[in-house]
């Protein structure tokens, strides 16, 4: 990976809607050259997908949490299926340490938080962290 590809990745990470022309101006390449480099990054699985950054607060989701789950009774597969069917989850990782999984979720109210926590209790024990603000 050369410096130009790193610059293209950094530009796309900040704004995945940048046009090939705009990227080319930033990295001093023609539009076809940028397209070719991006296609190679996709083919080599360095770029997996393009995405957006959603302001959930503007959609009415006032509560954001990071929740850790310590799975009981070897229900890893069942929990994975359950969490994949939840629409309010930003990410979920299987991790090492005291907890088995950690995920970020957004909620409209505390009743919704409580409802999800109650459902997760079937799979294991939770530890919830409420997000006050974003620093990075």
C-alpha positions as CSV (number, residue, x, y, z in Angstrom):
1,X,0.0,0.0,0.0
2,X,1.5,3.3,-1.0
3,X,0.9,6.8,0.4
4,X,-1.6,7.7,-2.4
5,X,-3.8,4.7,-1.5
6,X,-3.6,5.6,2.1
7,X,-4.7,9.2,1.3
8,X,-7.6,7.8,-0.8
9,X,-8.7,5.6,2.1
10,X,-8.5,8.5,4.5
11,X,-10.5,10.8,2.2
12,X,-13.2,8.1,1.8
13,X,-13.3,7.4,5.5
14,X,-14.1,11.0,6.2
15,X,-16.6,11.3,3.4
16,X,-17.6,8.2,1.3
17,X,-19.6,10.4,-1.0
18,X,-16.6,12.2,-2.5
19,X,-16.6,12.1,-6.3
20,X,-13.7,10.5,-8.0
21,X,-12.9,13.9,-9.5
22,X,-12.7,15.4,-6.0
23,X,-10.5,12.6,-4.7
24,X,-8.2,13.0,-7.8
25,X,-7.7,16.7,-7.1
26,X,-6.7,15.9,-3.5
27,X,-4.2,13.1,-4.4
28,X,-3.0,14.6,-7.8
29,X,-4.4,11.8,-10.0
30,X,-6.8,11.6,-12.9
31,X,-10.4,10.4,-12.3
32,X,-9.7,7.1,-14.2
33,X,-6.6,6.5,-12.1
34,X,-8.6,7.1,-8.9
35,X,-11.3,4.7,-10.1
36,X,-8.7,2.0,-10.8
37,X,-7.0,2.4,-7.4
38,X,-10.4,2.2,-5.6
39,X,-11.4,-0.9,-7.6
40,X,-8.1,-2.6,-6.7
41,X,-8.7,-1.6,-3.0
42,X,-12.2,-3.2,-3.2
43,X,-10.9,-6.3,-5.0
44,X,-8.2,-6.8,-2.4
45,X,-10.8,-6.5,0.4
46,X,-9.2,-3.4,1.9
47,X,-12.4,-1.5,1.3
48,X,-15.3,-3.6,2.4
49,X,-18.2,-1.2,2.0
50,X,-19.3,2.4,1.8
51,X,-21.4,3.7,4.7
52,X,-22.9,6.8,6.3
53,X,-22.8,8.4,9.7
54,X,-26.3,8.7,11.0
55,X,-27.3,11.3,13.6
56,X,-29.6,9.1,15.7
57,X,-30.4,11.9,18.1
58,X,-32.1,13.8,15.2
59,X,-34.2,10.7,14.6
60,X,-35.4,10.7,18.2
61,X,-32.9,8.2,19.7
62,X,-31.7,10.2,22.7
63,X,-30.0,7.4,24.5
64,X,-26.8,5.7,23.3
65,X,-25.2,2.8,25.2
66,X,-22.3,0.5,25.1
67,X,-23.4,-2.9,26.5
68,X,-21.1,-5.8,27.5
69,X,-22.5,-9.3,27.7
70,X,-21.1,-12.2,29.6
71,X,-22.7,-15.3,27.9
72,X,-23.9,-18.1,30.1
73,X,-24.6,-21.8,29.2
74,X,-22.6,-21.6,25.9
75,X,-25.3,-19.6,24.1
76,X,-22.9,-17.8,21.8
77,X,-24.6,-18.7,18.5
78,X,-28.1,-18.0,19.9
79,X,-26.9,-14.5,21.1
80,X,-25.3,-13.8,17.8
81,X,-28.5,-14.6,15.9
82,X,-30.6,-12.5,18.4
83,X,-28.3,-9.4,18.2
84,X,-28.2,-9.6,14.4
85,X,-32.0,-9.2,14.3
86,X,-32.0,-6.0,16.4
87,X,-32.4,-2.8,14.3
88,X,-30.9,-0.4,16.9
89,X,-27.4,-1.9,17.1
90,X,-24.5,0.0,15.5
91,X,-21.9,-2.7,16.0
92,X,-21.3,-5.9,18.0
93,X,-17.9,-7.6,18.6
94,X,-17.0,-10.8,20.3
95,X,-14.2,-9.9,22.6
96,X,-11.8,-11.4,25.2
97,X,-11.8,-10.6,28.9
98,X,-14.6,-10.7,31.4
99,X,-17.3,-10.1,28.8
100,X,-17.9,-12.1,25.7
101,X,-19.5,-9.5,23.5
102,X,-19.7,-5.7,23.4
103,X,-22.1,-3.7,21.3
104,X,-23.4,-0.1,20.8
105,X,-27.1,0.5,20.7
106,X,-29.3,3.5,20.5
107,X,-32.7,3.9,22.1
108,X,-35.6,6.4,22.2
109,X,-36.2,6.0,25.9
110,X,-35.3,4.1,29.0
111,X,-38.2,1.7,28.6
112,X,-36.6,0.5,25.4
113,X,-33.2,0.1,27.1
114,X,-34.8,-2.0,29.9
115,X,-36.7,-4.1,27.4
116,X,-33.6,-5.0,25.4
117,X,-31.6,-5.7,28.7
118,X,-34.5,-8.0,29.9
119,X,-34.3,-10.0,26.6
120,X,-30.5,-10.3,26.8
121,X,-30.8,-11.8,30.3
122,X,-31.7,-15.1,28.7
123,X,-28.3,-15.2,27.1
124,X,-26.1,-13.8,29.9
125,X,-25.3,-11.0,32.2
126,X,-25.0,-7.4,31.0
127,X,-23.1,-4.3,32.0
128,X,-24.4,-1.1,30.5
129,X,-22.4,2.1,29.9
130,X,-24.4,5.2,28.9
131,X,-22.7,7.6,26.5
132,X,-22.8,11.2,27.5
133,X,-20.8,12.7,24.6
134,X,-18.5,11.9,21.8
135,X,-14.9,13.0,22.0
136,X,-13.4,11.5,18.9
